[in-house]
Amino acid sequence: MADTSARLLRLLSLLQSAPDWPGPRLAERLGVTTRTVRNDVERLRGLGYPVHAAPGVGGGYRLGAGARLPPLVLDDAEAVAVAVGLRTAASGPIAGVEETALRALAKLEQVLPTRLRRQVEAVHTAVATAEAPPRTPRVDAEALLRIARACRDHELLRFDYSGRGGAPGVREVEPHRLVHTGDRWYLAAWDPARGDWRTFRVDRMALRTPNGPRFTPRPVPGGDVLEFVEAGRAEARWRRRATVLLHTGIEALHWMTPEWGVAEARGEHTVLLHTGGHSWDLVAARIGALGVDFEVVEPPDFTEHLRSMSRRYARAAGAAADGG
């Protein structure tokens, strides 16, 4: 009986590790016959596990989703990862999951072997986690789930939105992806009313029901939603903005991060760069660090600042030459 129970746990672990398992392969991994595999599958079904079987040469077994969550079989690394993740969630910025995460963590630690419990405690004590800034907004877990479902099902999302310094307004968008930057949650979405992509802070959204009709998803600009959101965050912090024409190829700028701005190829050796910063000195330093010739497209204030900088640097170069 002990051998049978151990084999059932091993079979359950295999079924949970891959979507499909041919019967002969399961038998080989377990060291039994295919008939024994069929009998063990029936035992798992009797315990409430929805194991589906497909007949034929290409058939096999698949663990399906049931009406209730069955016990999971985790290997050592998976158990440690789940425990660490639950500890993080219990102190994270998502409101409504702290207590649930702590309950799940207590259940998991109760059954962890001593050696694994020590590993979890070692990670917890060895890692220093910075406290979230006091102004870090908290988001509702249910709101995240509703937005995620709208992204998955390609349904228009309606919500009231409080933008920076503006009165709340009703928005209806095509949600693309949720993005977590470490301190905030954002929704990247196409805004049909404005005919452009927009980034919304989830903590400023008040969802309305029901969702709108389904839509056909479209690709996010640049193809990378993380870069799109990070570029939007950087641009929102800019006090000064400039557009310059760089005399170089786009491939030479592959190392640039989103905070530098948005680069658009305008030819084999020409790139249009939209950039900015909290001061003109920072914008000039950023463009100068590229090490290529450039022309200012706009604004005139930036051109005048560059003239002032050039005179200052020329005086410094002249003084150095005289001293030499």
Sequence and secondary structure as in RCSB ss.txt:
>XXXX:A:sequence
MADTSARLLRLLSLLQSAPDWPGPRLAERLGVTTRTVRNDVERLRGLGYPVHAAPGVGGGYRLGAGARLPPLVLD
DAEAVAVAVGLRTAASGPIAGVEETALRALAKLEQVLPTRLRRQVEAVHTAVATAEAPPRTPRVDAEALLRIARA
CRDHELLRFDYSGRGGAPGVREVEPHRLVHTGDRWYLAAWDPARGDWRTFRVDRMALRTPNGPRFTPRPVPGGDV
LEFVEAGRAEARWRRRATVLLHTGIEALHWMTPEWGVAEARGEHTVLLHTGGHSWDLVAARIGALGVDFEVVEPP
DFTEHLRSMSRRYARAAGAAADGG
>XXXX:A:secstr
 HHHHHHHHHHHHHHHHSS B HHHHHHHHTS HHHHHHHHHHHHHTT  EEEE STT EEEE   SS       
HHHHHHHHHHHHHHHTSSEET HHHHHHHHHHHHHHS HHHHHHHHHHHHH       TT   EEHHHHHHHHHH
HHHTB EEEEE  TTS  EEEEEEEEEEEE SS EEEEEEETTTTEEEEEEGGGEEE SS   B      GGG H
HHHHHHHHHHHH SEEEEEEESS GGGGTT  GGG EEEEEETTEEEEEEEESSHHHHHHHHHTT S EEEEE H
HHHHHHHHHHHHHHHHHHHHHHH 
